[in-house]
């Protein structure tokens, strides 16, 4: 299960327990809607409560990253599991965004905020 929050220039996803393809599709829909309005986004992905994930969800995550290779400015991944941090950075190989892993949310937010706000249709 996931929860997704979005504001003008940022989408935040928190994963809880088992992550499915349907969960990722919900996240993708919200992200794509925000991309149409904002042009570029920052992402905060919190995996501290993630349990397991289905293979189709992992494949979809890679497809989404490839499809939106230039649409994100920064992606902050929050996890207390070092192996999960490394694995979560794999989609970063397919995007131009900076991807960084953190063990706490305040540090991730600070990093996302340090470049300042995005402007409409930023490139």
C-alpha positions as semicolon CSV with decimal commas, in nm:
position;residue;x (nm);y (nm);z (nm)
1;X;0,000;0,000;0,000
2;X;0,112;0,356;-0,062
3;X;0,002;0,704;0,024
4;X;0,077;0,985;-0,217
5;X;0,073;1,357;-0,149
6;X;0,136;1,623;-0,410
7;X;0,184;1,994;-0,406
8;X;0,278;2,221;-0,692
9;X;0,633;2,098;-0,748
10;X;0,670;1,785;-0,538
11;X;0,516;1,441;-0,515
12;X;0,568;1,242;-0,195
13;X;0,510;0,868;-0,181
14;X;0,516;0,654;0,131
15;X;0,514;0,276;0,096
16;X;0,368;0,052;0,368
17;X;0,390;-0,325;0,371
18;X;0,341;-0,499;0,037
19;X;0,382;-0,284;-0,277
20;X;0,177;-0,387;-0,582
21;X;0,143;-0,282;-0,943
22;X;-0,189;-0,114;-0,858
23;X;-0,013;0,095;-0,592
24;X;0,246;0,214;-0,842
25;X;-0,020;0,295;-1,102
26;X;-0,188;0,525;-0,848
27;X;0,144;0,699;-0,779
28;X;0,215;0,730;-1,152
29;X;-0,126;0,885;-1,222
30;X;-0,076;1,152;-0,958
31;X;0,282;1,220;-1,074
32;X;0,183;1,248;-1,439
33;X;-0,101;1,485;-1,353
34;X;0,140;1,710;-1,162
35;X;0,395;1,691;-1,445
36;X;0,137;1,825;-1,691
37;X;0,091;2,131;-1,471
38;X;0,441;2,185;-1,330
39;X;0,672;2,071;-1,609
40;X;0,928;1,922;-1,367
41;X;0,895;1,772;-1,022
42;X;1,094;1,671;-0,718
43;X;1,010;1,334;-0,562
44;X;1,031;1,220;-0,203
45;X;0,996;0,842;-0,175
46;X;0,975;0,702;0,179
47;X;1,049;0,329;0,192
48;X;1,105;0,292;0,567
49;X;0,786;0,087;0,610
50;X;0,812;-0,109;0,285
51;X;0,774;-0,483;0,322
52;X;0,781;-0,673;-0,006
53;X;0,715;-0,583;-0,367
54;X;0,580;-0,779;-0,661
55;X;0,798;-0,833;-0,967
56;X;0,548;-0,656;-1,193
57;X;0,567;-0,352;-0,961
58;X;0,947;-0,346;-0,988
59;X;0,933;-0,374;-1,368
60;X;0,673;-0,094;-1,380
61;X;0,897;0,128;-1,167
62;X;1,175;0,091;-1,424
63;X;0,934;0,161;-1,713
64;X;0,809;0,475;-1,539
65;X;1,166;0,595;-1,482
66;X;1,253;0,546;-1,850
67;X;0,935;0,716;-1,969
68;X;1,003;1,022;-1,753
69;X;1,381;1,034;-1,787
70;X;1,393;1,416;-1,804
71;X;1,086;1,508;-1,598
72;X;1,232;1,509;-1,248
73;X;1,484;1,746;-1,091
74;X;1,569;1,558;-0,771
75;X;1,457;1,228;-0,620
76;X;1,508;1,176;-0,247
77;X;1,473;0,820;-0,119
78;X;1,423;0,769;0,255
79;X;1,505;0,427;0,397
80;X;1,676;0,282;0,701
81;X;1,790;-0,023;0,502
82;X;2,123;0,026;0,324
83;X;2,056;-0,250;0,071
84;X;1,715;-0,100;-0,008
85;X;1,879;0,242;-0,053
86;X;2,112;0,099;-0,316
87;X;1,831;-0,090;-0,488
88;X;1,604;0,213;-0,487
89;X;1,870;0,413;-0,670
90;X;1,865;0,176;-0,970
91;X;1,587;0,371;-1,146
92;X;1,819;0,671;-1,111
93;X;2,032;0,513;-1,382
94;X;1,750;0,586;-1,626
95;X;1,673;0,946;-1,528
96;X;1,862;1,273;-1,552
97;X;1,751;1,373;-1,201
98;X;1,986;1,373;-0,907
99;X;1,900;1,074;-0,686
100;X;2,009;1,059;-0,325
101;X;1,927;0,820;-0,038
102;X;1,866;0,935;0,320
103;X;1,798;0,760;0,650
104;X;1,559;1,033;0,770
105;X;1,291;1,253;0,618
106;X;1,410;1,593;0,747
107;X;1,746;1,550;0,570
108;X;1,570;1,443;0,250
109;X;1,342;1,749;0,262
110;X;1,637;1,981;0,323
111;X;1,817;1,839;0,020
112;X;1,508;1,875;-0,200
113;X;1,456;2,233;-0,083
114;X;1,817;2,348;-0,121
115;X;1,781;2,437;-0,492
116;X;1,477;2,651;-0,421
117;X;1,133;2,623;-0,574
118;X;1,077;2,512;-0,927
119;X;0,902;2,753;-1,160
120;X;0,615;2,657;-1,391
121;X;0,734;2,457;-1,689
122;X;1,094;2,463;-1,566
123;X;1,344;2,282;-1,778
